[in-house]
Structure formats: C-alpha cells, structure tokens
Amino acid sequence: MKKIVRFGVSIPQDLLTKFDKIIDEKGYTNRSEAIRDLIRDFIVRHEWEVGDEEVAGTITIVYNHDEAEVVKELLDLQHDYINEIVSSLHVHMDEHNCLEVVVVKGKATRIKKIAERLISLKGVKHGKLVMTTTGRELV
C-alpha cells in the first residue's frame, strides 16, 4: 500500500464552498478523493503537453458519409497509423450521418496529428480528441 501524505491548502471560503457543492453533486465521499482526481487530471494534461509520453485517447467525429473523401481518408489513416490506431467503431446515425470513434495510443504529438487530419476533413461536421493516459505512470 502506498504511503498517504497529508498536506494543507489555503483557499478562499467562497471557492471552498463552490468546490464542496460540486464534489457533493458528483458523488465524491470526501474532498481528498476529489483533489486526487484533479491532480491526476493535471498530470494527464501535462503528459499530452510534453508530447514524448505514450498516451491514449479517442477521436470522435460525426461526418456525412456521402462525402466519399471522408470514408477513403478514414481507411487510409487507419493504414498510415497502424501502430497508433488501436480500434475504431462505426455507427450509422441516420441515412446520411455517421459517427466514428477511433481509439488511439502512442506519442502525443502523433496522436494530435491524427486527430487534426481527421477533424479537418471535408464532410466532417464535428470532431473531438479526448485525451487520457495509458495509466502506467498514474497513481
């Protein structure tokens, strides 16, 4: 079991009141667990900013499947980045729109490049990169 360290934090009362309200709404049992999650998120964001750590994430796009270039580029990207693209999920939203979720893992700079290529394609209506961690270095 990891050693637990206690430390003090000084913050304005109104900030703490807002924080307590939010952690209660989210179902945290105590401030410590909420603060641990905030620190973990801070560390994960840093992994992405540095760019040399192995990270994981998803790229989600909604696109018009009638745009032939989108479908072709999606397939080409999966072959071009075979080491980074782990899996993909394709959902038909209606007769014209599709949702694609691409699971990625690799160096942050390469993952960002894949996301930028996908999201900027003609025919993509909306796209988002959700960045997370492989969990290896996270406590």
C-alpha positions in Angstrom: 0.0 0.0 0.0 1.2 3.5 -0.9 2.1 5.9 1.9 -0.5 8.6 2.3 0.8 12.2 2.9 -1.4 14.9 4.4 -0.9 18.5 3.4 -2.7 21.7 4.0 -4.2 24.0 1.4 -5.3 27.6 1.9 -8.1 28.9 -0.3 -10.8 31.5 0.0 -14.0 30.3 1.7 -16.3 31.0 -1.3 -14.0 28.9 -3.5 -14.2 26.0 -1.0 -18.0 26.4 -0.7 -18.3 26.1 -4.5 -15.9 23.1 -4.6 -17.8 21.3 -1.8 -21.1 21.8 -3.7 -19.7 20.4 -6.9 -18.0 17.4 -5.2 -21.3 16.6 -3.5 -23.2 16.8 -6.8 -20.6 14.5 -8.4 -20.9 12.0 -5.5 -17.4 12.2 -4.0 -17.3 10.9 -0.5 -14.7 13.5 0.6 -12.5 16.3 -0.6 -9.4 14.2 -0.6 -10.7 11.9 -3.4 -11.8 14.9 -5.5 -8.4 16.6 -5.1 -6.7 13.3 -6.1 -8.8 13.2 -9.3 -7.9 16.9 -10.0 -4.2 16.2 -9.6 -4.4 13.1 -11.8 -6.1 15.1 -14.5 -3.4 17.8 -14.2 -0.7 15.1 -14.7 -2.5 13.6 -17.7 -2.8 17.0 -19.3 0.9 17.5 -18.8 1.7 14.2 -20.5 -0.1 15.5 -23.6 1.6 18.9 -23.5 5.1 17.4 -23.2 4.4 15.1 -26.2 7.0 12.4 -25.6 5.0 10.2 -23.3 2.9 7.4 -24.5 -0.7 8.4 -24.2 -4.2 7.1 -25.1 -7.4 8.7 -26.2 -10.3 8.7 -28.6 -11.0 10.7 -31.7 -14.7 11.1 -32.3 -16.1 12.5 -35.5 -19.6 12.9 -37.0 -19.5 13.1 -40.7 -21.6 13.0 -43.9 -20.9 9.6 -45.4 -22.0 10.9 -48.8 -18.6 12.7 -48.9 -16.5 10.0 -50.4 -13.2 11.6 -49.4 -14.0 11.2 -45.7 -14.5 7.4 -46.0 -11.4 7.0 -48.1 -9.3 9.1 -45.8 -10.6 7.3 -42.7 -9.4 4.0 -44.2 -6.1 5.5 -45.4 -5.4 6.9 -41.9 -6.0 3.5 -40.3 -3.3 2.0 -42.5 -1.0 5.0 -42.3 -1.1 5.0 -38.5 -1.4 1.2 -37.9 0.8 1.4 -34.8 -1.3 4.3 -33.2 -4.8 3.4 -34.2 -5.9 0.6 -31.9 -9.5 0.2 -32.9 -12.5 2.0 -34.4 -16.2 1.9 -34.0 -18.6 3.0 -36.8 -22.2 3.9 -36.1 -24.9 4.9 -38.7 -26.7 7.8 -37.1 -29.2 8.2 -40.0 -29.3 7.9 -43.8 -26.5 10.5 -44.2 -24.6 10.9 -41.0 -22.1 8.5 -39.3 -20.3 8.6 -36.0 -16.8 7.2 -35.9 -14.8 6.6 -32.7 -11.2 5.9 -33.2 -9.2 4.6 -30.2 -5.6 5.7 -30.3 -2.4 5.1 -28.3 1.1 6.5 -28.9 3.2 9.6 -28.7 1.1 12.7 -28.0 2.4 14.6 -31.0 1.5 11.8 -33.4 -2.0 11.4 -31.8 -2.7 15.1 -32.2 -1.6 15.0 -35.8 -4.0 12.1 -36.5 -6.9 14.0 -34.8 -6.1 17.2 -36.7 -6.1 15.3 -40.0 -9.4 13.6 -39.2 -11.3 16.6 -37.8 -10.2 18.9 -40.7 -11.5 16.6 -43.4 -14.2 18.0 -45.8 -17.5 16.4 -44.7 -16.7 16.2 -41.0 -19.4 18.1 -39.2 -17.9 17.8 -35.7 -14.8 16.2 -34.2 -13.1 16.0 -30.8 -10.0 14.5 -29.4 -10.5 13.2 -25.9 -7.1 12.8 -24.2 -6.3 10.3 -21.4 -3.5 8.2 -20.2 -2.3 4.7 -20.5 -2.4 4.6 -16.7 1.1 3.1 -16.4 2.7 6.1 -14.5 -0.5 7.3 -12.8 -1.1 6.6 -9.2 
